[in-house]
């Protein structure tokens, strides 16, 4: 039995064990004493940060029955007196001493460092890391590599790698020479599925005026290697590049010199299926008109999904958004898109230029589009540029989101965030979109009503007003064009927990949609119960 010490004392004792890297001791306490289980787990769940060789050496290791490691290991360097990143010899120490023992590690993060993995010592690092089939994520930020080959060897050294995050990567030696291309093609194959590219933004959160040279060099090398490798047959998937199996590309606050640079990047990922833009996407030189880029023979054949979040819509300058849409139209990529998720202006009375441009993409996709998700979210903490607002619109921004050309749509999701402009006409944006649907293939519609939240304020969903307007949605979804519907889900989030765990509230919402309810296709959910109530 545990002595009746106050919890604070036990927390201090276990905290000191964690500071002294006594992870095996903590693990044994967790396994042998039920009273210590939660306290031990609290400290064992923390990422292990290694800042020098001593941090690795002082970790106590039980050769027989030791701890299997954390989920995250962070290897950090630091800046020297001349402002350059320091080398990280403790990466080699970690790789040789712990990487094969800590089989629970899933994420390896290397930051603020210069990687000098050359010669016999460098080979040992890659050899030791090659045994870690359990590491699936590698995050690299503020790293200087001596050559692009060292960068490639690190990626390919992790056989289980699925996700690669790159931010502020520098390459010491310019990568473009024949020997480098030849050596790069000899690297082991990689199972990398997701690539995340992130670039810093200035403090004003605005778009960049210049592109980082190192970022552009990396993009050009990725493209050049792909163009030099013979196109594989349908029975021989790409294996000669670390990014040959990448299915998802995520862009966060990135700046491209031209649309052509962006096009070459997309074409360098032959297995690409999904593009996610979760921040501003800026093109420094804008196209002067249509056909700024031509159809590309290496365009990924499975590239069918695009996700554009709030920051892309609000922080990308309108001309860059237009260039982004031109890429899809001019290269023919839009002919294959099947799913688009976009965030529109939350303002019910004002329309932004980016909203209009994004709708142009939806219209251009036409018959290939099967799934469309439109979100209305407030840019909390974002200073909106008034020059991007084009004119007042009493019917809301959704009136101009025309889906009449998408006559093979099957699934539409609409998320409406309540604010002071639309709180008295919640269903109006939904009705605007529904009135323009011409597809008789519609099988599912999801509608979400959510409150606007800040740290100190918010607009809650007006339940009484919503119940007054829901019968209009019931009538709209009962028109012949929606005869193929098999599922309609209405979800409502509130700032305050509804009485009765929300079950009664969900039933009240159902009663406001009698025609859909009678068809047996209606489900209602509240944010607190998350309990669907199908007929």
Secondary structure as UniProt FT lines:
FT   HELIX           7..19
FT   TURN            20..21
FT   HELIX           23..32
FT   HELIX           34..36
FT   HELIX           37..44
FT   STRAND          48..50
FT   HELIX           53..57
FT   TURN            63..65
FT   STRAND          72..76
FT   TURN            81..82
FT   HELIX           89..97
FT   TURN            98..101
FT   TURN            103..104
FT   STRAND          107..115
FT   HELIX           119..129
FT   TURN            130..131
FT   TURN            133..134
FT   STRAND          137..145
FT   HELIX           148..157
FT   TURN            159..160
FT   STRAND          163..171
FT   HELIX           178..184
FT   TURN            185..186
FT   STRAND          194..198
FT   TURN            203..204
FT   HELIX           213..228
FT   TURN            234..235
FT   TURN            242..245
FT   STRAND          248..252
FT   STRAND          254..256
FT   HELIX           259..267
FT   TURN            270..271
FT   STRAND          274..277
FT   STRAND          281..283
FT   TURN            297..298
FT   TURN            301..302
FT   STRAND          305..308
FT   HELIX           310..315
FT   HELIX           318..331
FT   HELIX           333..335
FT   STRAND          339..344
FT   STRAND          350..352
FT   HELIX           353..365
FT   HELIX           366..368
FT   STRAND          371..376
FT   TURN            380..381
FT   HELIX           386..388
FT   STRAND          389..392
FT   TURN            394..395
FT   HELIX           397..400
FT   TURN            404..405
FT   TURN            407..408
FT   STRAND          411..417
FT   TURN            420..424
FT   TURN            426..427
FT   HELIX           428..434
FT   TURN            435..436
FT   TURN            440..441
FT   STRAND          444..450
FT   STRAND          452..453
FT   STRAND          458..459
FT   HELIX           463..476
FT   TURN            477..478
FT   HELIX           480..482
FT   TURN            483..484
FT   STRAND          487..492
FT   HELIX           499..502
FT   HELIX           503..511
FT   HELIX           514..519
FT   STRAND          522..526
FT   TURN            527..529
//
